[in-house]
Amino acid sequence: MKAPVFCTRLVDAGESVWRRLQARRAWPWVALCVFLWLAATTWAYPLLLPDEGRYVGVAWHMLASGDYLTPRLDGMPFFHKPPLFYWLTSASLAVFGDNAWAGRLCSVLAATALVTVFYVFLRRYVSGRTAGRTALILAVQPFLFGAAHYANLDMLVAALMGLTVMAGADAVFRREQQRPDAGALTAMYVAAAAGFLAKGLIGVVLPGGVLFFWLLGRRRFRAMGRLLWWPGILLFLALTLPWMVVMETRHPGFFDYYIVYQHFQRFLESGFNNPHPFWFYVPVVLGLTLPWSIQLWRWCQPRGPLQTAFVPPAHRPEQVDRRVLRGLMLSWLAVVLVFFSIPTSKLVGYVIAVLPPLAWFIQETFEQREESTAPGAGRSLVRHALIAGGLCLLAVAALVLFPQRSTKSLAQVLAAEATPGDQLVMLDQYAYDVPMYAGWRGPVVAVSHWDDPAVMQGDDWRRELADAATFTPDKGADRLWLPSQLQTYLCDPGHATTWMLAWLDEADRYPALMDREPLARTPKMGLWRVPAAETVNGCGETPSSAPE
């Protein structure tokens, strides 16, 4: 079969499936299709380092320790981020086992919820056809697909911010249509509380900013006051304060570190990784939403969506003015982009929350073409979806064929050959995923120059471990060693069997690893085993007492 004929038949098949799904107009089918699409390939490659290993690793430590209140990194309190992602992921690991699919399930479910609720919201206030089209554009989008395949906080936070915005807008529309709004307000405050437990104040401030500027543009000042619903405020506090109170009680200084430093000082500091210019996110978003983003140029045409009057297919009391929805989407898009463009440090995942309003503006271009009876408008939508879906699957295939840095194979060797009482040491690194893959429930020693201010200025694993150690100094002393402490320990005749993980090109910096072949290796990393009581190189130059 020739390629053009095959492609034509594929488009025809896709269009047929799209029409059948659209005819059902049922949100459970939307949720099921989105979940299957996103979850089908999340098992295919190991957790990526450092982020996926870090966040899933912290959830695994929470599950292994039995303490479901305190996030832990190497057994020490880890308060860089709130606990919701860890709670959900530890539950997933408990049900589905210690694997990448379970580790990424939280992000998949968050993306599924975002697409499904956005579909329900648009179906209620616009039409089923518009809702289905927007849901398709949002779900089959490389940016959202990649975020759903990545086990960190970003997808969860974006979904909860979106749910808060939509619940707040739903409450405003219900009030304007003289319908009960208490349920929508309750949903808004529950979603905001979950957003706070997922990413802190950002989960509340950004949705609040979206609704504020939207209502300000409409001059709906009474609606602003209505959103400040005192039962909802009490509900928000009841859901968010207990965890913080318990953490401050257990770990004095938590509030200052978690709220003052992590929320305000970090936002304004410039010494973190990934510095980028103010305009960084514009090309990133446009590039990661191809091929859909190409359609946005139609907004600049003389007869584009902005100049085309919208005539609803059938009047329903719930339908709202298209200009009002455009204002909401514009506020949603602008607030997220501007807010995250202010700090010097920028990560791609921060702006996932712009994807729903962007999908809305893209679908309006297809809608305008259909209303103007442009030939092939429906086929163009399906063609874009097939191309976007192909790009998503190609990305998965690339990760499978060209594996990224992972310590899974080394951890499997450790799990197979280590015995109780062995010591695990990581040299000038902290491989977050090793304890989970190896089932290592004991402490891990991280060796670095912890006393060197120049080394400790970065925003990396060293800073995370050092910050965690401030809440439990005794555990910090046991786990954070200087190179001289490692040598002293290995020179003690009574040392236990020691497993050491190190970069291959840096191993010779440590006397104990000189002229010693690793038991297992990856292209850049090695795993060494030093049997109990075995003498290592360089012992004649160091004291023979083990560190406390």
N, C-alpha and C positions, 0 to 999 in steps of 0.2 A: 504494500500500500504506500502510495506516495505521501510525502510529508504534508503537503498542503491539504490533500483530501482527508488525511487523518486528523489534522488540526480542525478542519471544518466540522467533521463529525463529533469531535470532542466538544466543540463549542455548542453544537446542537444538543448533545446529551446534557451538558451543563445547564443550558437554558431550560430544558425540560424538567430537570430536577429542581431548579430554582422556582419554576412556576408551581410545581407540586407542593413544595415546602411553603411557598407564599400563600397558597390557597388554604392551607390549614390554619394559619394565623393563630397559632397556639404557642405560648411562651415555653411550655415544657419541651416541645420539639426543637425550638431554638436553642434552649439550654443544652439538650442532649447532643445536638449536632455540633455545637461549639465545643463542648467538653471533649467529645470524641476526636474532633479535629486537632485540638490543642494537646491532648494527653497521649495520643497514639505513639508519639516518637520521643517522649521525654526520657525513656529508659535507655536510649541508644548510645549514649556516651557518658563518661564519668563526670562527676562534679568538677566544675571549673574552679581553678584557684586564681586569686585568693577568696573572692567574695562568696561563691557557693560553698566552698569548704568551710569558711568562717561561720556563716549563718546556720547551715545545717549541722555543723559541728557543735555549735553552742546549744542547739535544740537537742542534739544527741546527748551531750553532757547533762542537760536538764533531765532527760529521760533516765539516763544511767544513774544519776545521783539520787533520784526520787524526790528531789526538791524542785517542785514545779513553780515556785515563786521567783527564785533568784536565777537569772541567766548567768552561766558560768563559762569562763574560758580557762582551760587547764585547771579546773577546780577553783578558780578565783572569780569573784563577782565581776560581771561584764555589763557595765551600764552605759555603753556607747549608744545603745538603741533600746527602745521599750520592748516589752515581752510578748506582744500578741503573736508575731510571726513565730517565735520560738514555741509558744504554747500550741499553735496549730500544727507546726511541723513535727514537734515531738509526738503529738497524737497520731499524725500520719505514720511516723516511723514505728510507733507501737503497734499499729494495725497492719501495715504493709511491709514491715521489715526495714533493715538498714540498706537502702539502695537509692539510686538517683531518682527513680520514678516517685518514690514516696517523698524524697526531699524536695522535689519540685511541685508536688501536688498542691501546696498552698497557693503558689502563683497561678497554676492552671485554674483552680477554683475561683480565685479572685478575678481573673480575666473573664471566665465564664459568667460570673455574676454581673460584671460590668456590662458586658454585651447584652445579656438578657434583660437587665433592668432598664438599660437604655432603649431596648426594643419596646418594652412595656410602656415606658414613659412616652415615647413618640407615637406609639399606636393609640394611646389614650388621647393625646392632644393634637395629633395631626391625622394620620391614617395608617392602616395596616401596611399598605404598599410602601409608603415612605419609611415606616419603621423597619420593614424587612430589608429594603435596599440599604439603609444605613447600617443595620446589624451585619449584613454581608460585607460591606466595605470595611467595617471596623474589625470583624473577626479574621478576614483573610487579608491581613495587613502585615508585612514583615516586621514592623516595629512591635506591634502587640504580640505577634507570634513569638518573637524572640524574647520579649519580656515574660511571657507565660512559661517559657522554657528555661528561665533563669531563677534560681532559688535565692532571691534576696528580698529586701523589703519593698522595692520600688513598685512592683505590680500590685501588691496588696494595698499599699498606701494610695496609689492612683485610683484603684477601684473604690476604696472607702471615701475618698474625696469626691469622686463622681456620684456615689450613692447619696452623700450628704447634700450635694448641690441639687440633685434631682428631687430628693425628698423635700428640700426647702422650696424649690420652684413649684412642686406639686401642692404644697401647703398654700402658697400664694395664689395659685390658680383656683384652688378650691374655695378660698376665701372670696375671691373676686366673683366666683360663680355661685356664691351663697350656699356652698356645701360644707359639711363638717370637715374641719382641718386638723383635729386633735391627733388622729392617727398618723397623718403625714408629719406633723411636728414631732411626735414621739419617735418616728423612724429617723428623722433628721438628727435628733439628739443622740439616739443610739448609734447611728453611723458615725457621728462626730466623736463620740466617746471611743468607739473602736479605732477611728483614725488617730486619736490621741495615744491610744495604747499601742498603735502600730508605728508611729513616727513622731510622737510628741505634739508640740504646739502647731506644727505645720499642718497636721491633719485637721485642725480646727480653723486656723487663721486663713488658709487659702480658700476653702469653701465659703467661709464667711466673707472674704473679700470679693469672691465671685458674685455672691448674692447681693452684697452691699452695692457694688458699682452697677450691677444690673438694675436694681431698684432705684438707685440714685438717678440713673439715666431716664427712668420712667416717672420719676418724681412720686414714687409710692412710699412716702415717709411713714404712713400708718402701717404698711406691710412690714417695714423694717422693725417697727416696735412690736408687731405681732410675733415676728420670728424670735424675739427675745422673750420667750415664753417661760415663765418662772417654774412651772412643773418640769419642763424640759431641762432647765438649768440644774435643778435639784437632781434629776435623773442622771445627768452628765456627771455631776460631782460624785454621786453614789457609785457610779461605775468606774471612775478613774482614781479617786482619792485613796481608797483602801490599799491598793498595791503600793503607792508611793509612801503612805504612812508606815506600812510594814517594813519597807526597805530602809526608810530613814531610821526606824527603831532598831533594826538589825545592824545597819551600817551607817553610823553617824557621818555626816558630810555628804550623803547621797544626794540630798536636794540641791545643794550648791553645785555639785558636779553635774547632775542630770539636767537641771533646769537652767541655771545661770551659765555654766560653761558650755554644755553641749548644745543648748538652744540659741544662745545669744552671742557668746564670744566666738564660737566656731563659725557662725554665720558671717561675722565681720573680719575674721582673721584671713591673712593672705599667705600663710606659711604651709598650706596644705597641698596635697598632690593635685594634679590635673588642672593647672591654671589655663584659662582660655579667655578670649576676648568677649565683650558684651554680646556680640551678634552670633556667637557660636551655635546656639540652638536652632537658628533658622535653617541653615543648610543641613544640619543633622536631621531635623524632623522631615524636611522635604525629601532628603535622600533615603531615609529609612521607611518612608511610606510610598515609595515607588511600587508599581506604576500609577497608583491612584493620584498622587500629588500632581501629576502632569495636568490633570483636569482643572486645577485651580486657576489656570490662565484664563479660563472662560469667564471668570468674574471681571476681567478687565475688558471684555468685548462690549461693543455698543449694545448688543442684544443679549447680554449675559443674564444670569439669574437675578442680579440686583435690579435690572430694568424690566423683568418679566413679572406681570401680575399673577398671583397664585389664586386659582379658583378651586376650592375644595370639591372633591368628587361627590360628596354627600354631606349635608349639614348634620352635625351632631352638637348637642349642647356643650360637650367637653372641649371641642376644638377651640384653639386660640389663634390670634392673629399671627401670621407668619413673621411679621416684623418683630414681635415680642420674643419669639423663639430665637430669631437671629441675634437679637440683643443679648439674650442669655448666653448663647454659644460664643459670641464675640467676647463677652466679659470673661467667660470660662477660659477661652484660649489666651487672651491677653494677660490676665492676672497671673496665670501659671508661668507663661514665658517671661514676663518682666521680672517676677519675683526671683526665679532661679537664675536669671541673667545678671543679677546684681552682684552676688559673691564672685570672687576670683576663681575659686575652685568649682568646676562644673563636671558632673558626670552625666552620661547620656540618659540613664534611667530616671533622672529626676523629673523629666518632662513627659513621662508617659501619660500623665493626666490630660494632656492636650489632645489625645487621640480621639475621644468621643466628639468634641465639637469640630475637630478637623474632618472627621468622617461625615458629619452633618453638612458641612459646606461642600464637600466633594459630592455627596449624593444630590445636592441641589443642582449641580451641573447636569447630572444624568436626568434628573426630574425635568429640568427645563427643556432638554432635548426631546424628551418624550412628549411633553405638552405642546411643543412646537412641531410635532409630527416629523422629527428628523429621522431619516431612514436608518435602520440598524441600531437604534438607541439601546434596545434591550440586549441585543447581541454584543454590543460594545461593553455593557456592564459585565456580562458573563465572561467575555474575553479578558477583561481586566482582572476578574477574579481568578481565572485559570492561570494567568501570568503571575499574579501575586502569590497564589498558592504554590506554583512551581518554584518561585524564588525561595519561599519558606522551606520547601523540601530540599532544595539544593543546599541551603545553609546547613541543614541537619546532616546531609550526606557529606559535606565538607568537614564537619566536626568528626564524623566517623572515619573518614578516609585519611584525614590529616589531624590526628589527635593533638589536643592542647596539653599543656603541662598538667600532669596528674601524678599523684603518689599512690594510686590504687594498687598497682602491681607490687610495689614495695611493701605496702601495708598487708597485702595478702601473704607475702612471705613471712612477715613478722607474726601474723596471726597463726600461721602453720607451725612455726618453729620456736616461738618464745614460750617460756614457762613462767609460772607464778614466781614472783620475787625478782624477775629481771628488771633492769633499769633501761628506760628509753631516753635518749638524749638527742636533741636537734641542734645542729651547729649553724649559727648565723642564719637561722630561718625558723619559721614555725609553720609546719604543714598541718593546716587546720583539719583536713579530712582524714588523716592517719588514724586517730583514735577510733573513729566510727568504723572505718573499713577494717581495722585490725581488731576491733572489740577491746581496745586497751582502756581499762577503767582506772588504772593507776596514774600517778602524777607523771608529767613529762617535763624534763629539764631542758630549758632553752638557754643555750650558751651564746653570749655576745658581750660586747664591751659596754656593759650597763653603766659604767662610771665615766664614760666619755661623752661630754655634753654635745659634741659635734654629731656623734652617732645618734643621739637621742632627740635631735631636733626634727626628725622626719615624722610624717604622719603614716606610720606603717605598723606592722605587727609588734615591733618593739614598744611603741607608744601604747598600744592596746594592752599588752601584758604589764607594762610598768604602771599604767593607770589602775589596772585591776589589782595589782599588788598593794596599792595604797590602802585598799579596804581590808586586806588580810596580809599584813607585813610578814607574819610567820610563814605563810605559804609562799609568799614572794621570795623569801630567803631560801626556801627549799627548792624552788623551781627556776629561779633566775640566777645563773652562775656566770662568773667570769671565766675566761679560758684557763686561768691559773687554777681555779677551783676544780675544773674538770680534770686537769693533769694531776692535781693532788689526790683526787678521788681514785683515779685509775692507778696511781702508784701505791695505793694502800693494798697490801696483800689480801685484805678481806673484802675487796670490792665484789659486787655481784656481777653476773653476766650482763654486759652492757651492749645495747643496740644503739648505733649512732647513725643518724641521717644527716647527710652533708652534700653540698654541691661538689661535683667531681673536680672542677677546676680550682677549688679552694681547700680540698682535703689535705694537701701537703702543708698547709699552715698549722696543722695540729700534729704534734709529734706522735701521738698515739696511732694516727692513721698512715704515717709514712711507711712505705714499703708493705702496706697491707691491702690486699685486694678486697673490694666489696663483695659481699655475699650475693647481692642483687643490685641491679642498676637500671636506670632509665637513661635517655640520651643526655641528661644534665645532672642527674642526682644518683646517689648511691646509698646503700644500706650496709653498714659494717657490723660485725659481731665480735666483741672482745670477751672471751670466756671468763668465767669467774676466777679470780686470783691470778690471772695471767699477767706477766710483766709486760709493760709497754715501753716504747721508746721514750727517752728523755726523763726517766725517773731519777736518774742521778743528779738532776739539776733542780729538783723541787722537793719541798718537805713531804714527809710521808704520812701526814695526818689528813683524814678525810674532812670535808667541810661539814659544818653543822647542818 
